[in-house]
Amino acid sequence: MKEVGEWLAVVNPHAGSGHTAQEWRRAEALLDSRGISYTIRMTDCRMHATEIAYTAALAGARRFMAVGGDGTVHEVLGGLASAIGDAIRNGEDIRLSDFFLAVIPIGSGNDWIKSHGIRRSLETVVDLIDKGSFVPQDIAKVTVLEPLRCGAASDGPFPGPFTYMLNIGGAGLDAHVCERVNFQKSQGKRSSLIYINSLVYNLLHDRPSPVRVECDGETVFEGDCLSIAFGIGMYSGGGLRQTPDAIMDDGLLDYTIIPKISLMDALRYAPGLFDGTFTKAPVLTSGRCRSVEVKPLSDAEVPVEVDGEILGHLPVRIDALPQKINVLHSFTPDRHQG
């Protein structure tokens, strides 16, 4: 990097249903008008943002803009966290708190920024970057013992048995909804209704699977489970609130477990996903912990997603890390939770 304070903009040209080029030109003009120094790297394929962030972090970059949606942010975070781990193993003094992560929200899915009160407005985001409006936020390490194999090496920044979470992950129904949404996006569909349509479809077709959920080493649920969500943030799936009470800097994970329930109960409590009352449903199990482990109790393959990306199948373990990363936030530091 040319200077310590310079930003690296990792641009996903495939985000935002093909509107990235036009929106990025607008963002560039706004950044230039504020005198914000940055360099640009365009991604070529899935996981390229991870590779770019990994290489740049090891070379000394500390300020990153993820230009795209939640998937781009997730990939950039993975590269940063992997670089930190490798640097520490090489004896370097490097911390997660040395890094700043901003997002230029161009993608079709931008749920993470909602928890930080950021509107999907280029002018607003550039103004926050210019003002240095950042707060520390938790991240979690996610270990999937049966990850998807995509042909990439499992060392360095590429996906292996673990990745990192900035917002929300889940298993079962939650992951099936993501699978269907991602497929529809690949077919060119970008309406926010695809999240609702996918939720309704999977409520009608998914079947519960027996699992054991352990939080901080204690079993909190064992039996047939329709879905489980674990979150640092509050919003996912186009604004749904599976972990509505999550605090993004308390060092803890919120979890919500949906057991086997009737379709009538599912329809009765589903509106709570929109108004933040979902975890008040008496049929659910919810709480907070530092680590959560979900183990399958049958041979059924239960998918796992993190930040909207399908990673593999159960079992999975999620651990809140002790360090925090600095992320863009719309409120003054003395108003953030924690």
N, C-alpha and C positions, 0 to 999 in steps of 0.2 A: 504494500500500500504506500501511496505517496506521502501521507501524513497520518498521524495518530487519530485525528478527529475526522478523517474522511469516511464516508459511508460506502459500503458495497451494496449496490442494488442488484438483487438476484431476481431477474424478470422471467416469469413463466409466460411465454407467448401464446400458450394454448388456453390460458384462463379466460374467464369472462365471455365464453361463447364466441371467441374470435374478435372481441372488441379491445383486446389488450393493447394493440399497437396504437390505436387512437387515444385510449385513456392514458397510456404511458407517455405519449407526447404531451398531453395536458399536464401530467404530473411533472415531467421534466421542466416544462416552462415555469411551473410554480416553484420548483426547487431552485431553478436558476434565478428567479426573481428575488428569492430570499438569500441568495449567496451561499446556499448549502452545497458543500463539496461532496461529490460522489463519483464513483466509477460504475460501469454497467457490465453485467454478465448475463447472457441469455441462456436459458436451459434448452436442451435438445430433446430430452426424453425423461421418463419417470426416473426419479432418484438422482437426476443430474444436479438439482439444487443442493442435495446433500453433499455430493462430491465437491461442488463449488465452495460451499460454506466450510467444509472440512479443510480443504487445501488453503483457503484464504485465512482461516483462523490460525492454522499452524504457521502461516507466513506473517502473522502479526495483526491481522484485521480484527477489530473489536466492535465495529458498528455495522449492523446489517439491516437492510430493508428487504422484506419479502414482498415482491410485487406479484400479486395473484390472490388466491383464496386460502382457505384453511389448510389445504393440502400442501401448498407452497411453504406456508409458515412451518408446518410439521416437518417437512424435509429439511429446511434450513436449520431448525432446532436440532435435528438429528445429526447434522454435520458438525455443528458447534460442540454438542455434548461429546461426540466421538473424538473430536480433536482435543478437547480438554482431557479426556481419559488417557489418550495416547501421550500427550505432553507430560502429564503427571507421572506416568510410568517411565518416562525418559528423564525424570528428575527436575522438570521445569516447575517454577512457581506460577501457576495459572489457576484462576478461579472463575466460576460461572458468573460471579458478580462483576467481573471485568467487562462483560459483554452487554451490548444494548441491541434490542430487537424491535424494529418497527415494521408495520405492514402498510403497503399501499393497496387498499382493498379494491381489487379489480375482478377477482374471481366470482364465480356464481355462488359459492358458499363462504360467508364471512361471519361465522357465529362467534368466534373467539373474541373479537373486538367488542361485541355487545356487553360482555361482562366488565369491560373497562370503560363503558359509557361512550364509546367512539361511534359517531355516525359514519355511515358509508359515504363520505364526502372527501374528495381529494383536497379541497381547500382546507377543510378542518384538519385532516391528517398532517398536511404539510405545515400548517400553523403550529400544531402540537410538537412536531419534530423541531421546528425552528425555535420554539420556546424551551425545548429540553424537558418536556412533560413526561417523565418516566418514573415508574415505581418498581420495586422488587416484586417478583412473582415466583411462586413455586413451580417446579417441574417434577415429573415422576419418571422413574425408570420402569419400563414394561418388559417383562421377560416372558416370551411365548416359547414353550418347549416344542411346539410343532408348527414352526413358521412356514409361510408360503415360500416356495422356491421359485425365484424369477430368473435364474441363470446367472446372477451376479455373484461375485465372491462374497464370502461372509465376513471378511476381515475389513479393517479400515472403516470407512463411512457407510458401507453398504449394509442392508438389513441382514441380520443374523438371528440369533436367539433373543435379542433384545432391541428395543427402540426407546424413544422418549415421548412423553405426553405433555402437552401444554394446556389442553382444554378438557376434553371428555372422551372416554372410551367405553366399551361395553362388549357384552357377549350375548348370544342368543338372538332374540327378536331385534334388539338394538343393532347388531351387526348385520342381520339379514336385511333390515331396512337400508343400511348403508350400501350393501351389495346391490340392491335393486336400484337405488338412487344413482350409484356410480354407473351402472349399466345404462340407465336412461340418459345420463349425461353423455355417455360415449355415443349414443344415438342422436345427439344434437338437441335433446330436450333440456331446457334451462329454467322453466317456470318453477317458482317456489312451491307450487302445488304438487310437484313430484314427491316431495317429502311426505305430505299428507297422504297422497295416493299410495305410496309405498308402505306407510304405517298401517293403513286400512287393509291393504292387500295381505300383509304379513300377519296381522291380527286374525284374519280369517283362515290363513293357511298354515301358520307355524304351529308346531307341537312342542310342549315343554320337554325338557331333558333333565334327568336327575343329576344334581351337582352338590358339592359341599363348598361353602364359602367361609373362609377363615380370615378374620380381621385381627391383626396384631397377635396371631397365634391362637386365637379363640374361635371356635365354631359359632357363627351367628345364624347360619341357615344350612339345612340339609334336606333335600327332597327335590320334587319336580319344580323346575324353574323355567319360566317363560323368558325372562330377560333380566340382565343386571347391568347397571350403569355405574361407573366410577368416575368422579370428576374433580378437577381443580376449578374449572369454570362452571358457569350456570346454564349456558345455552348450547344447543346442538340441533342438527336436523332442521335448519331453517328457522330457528327460534324456539324450538321446543325446550322445556325446562325439566329435565330428568333429575338434576341435582340443584334445585332452585336456591338452596341455602348455602351453597359452597362459598368459602372465603378464600381468595386466591393467594393469600400470603400467610396462612396460619400454620403451614407445615403439615397439613392433614389432607386426606382424601375423603370426599363425601361419597357414599354409596347408596344405591336404591335397588332393591331386589323385588322383582315381580314374580310371585310364585304361580303355580298353576291356578288359573282363575277362569270363571265362566265368561262367555262372550258378553253377557249382560253386565257383569262387573267391569269388564274392560271398557265397554262403552260408557258406563256410568262414571268411571274415574278418569277417562282420557281427557276431558276438558281441563283437568288440573295441570296438564302438560303446558297449557297456554297461559295460565294465570298465576303460576307459582305455588299452587296448593297441592300438587301431585303427591308429595310425600306425606300429606295428612291422611291419605286413604288408609283405612284400617287394615286392608289386606296386604299392604306392602311392609317390607322391612327396610329400614334406612338408618344411617348413622355416620360416624366419622372414625377414621383410623389412620395410622401411619403407613400400614401396608395391608394389602388384601390379596388373598390367593383363592382362585376358583379352580376346583378340581372336578373333572367329569366322573360320574359314577356309572357310566355305561359306555358302550363302544360308539355311540353316536358322535359324529363330528360337529361340535358346536363352534361356530366361527367367532373370531375376536376382531374388533376394530379399535383403532386409536385415532382420534382427531379426524374421523371419517374415512380412514384408510384401513382396508382389510389386511390383517397381519398373518393370520393362520387360524389355528383351532386350540381349544382348551387342551391342557391346563395353561393358566396364565397367572403371573404374579406382578403386582404393581406396588412400587415403593416410592413414597414421597422422599425426594432428596433433601439433605440438610441445607444445601446452598440454593440461592435464588438468582434469577436472571432479571435484568432491567428491561421492562417492556413499556411501550407507549400506553398512556393513560390520559383520560380527558379531564380528570379532576386534579385539584392541587394536592400535593403529597399528604397534607394533614387531614384530608378527607377520605383517604383510601382505607379500606377495612384492614383490620389486623392489629 
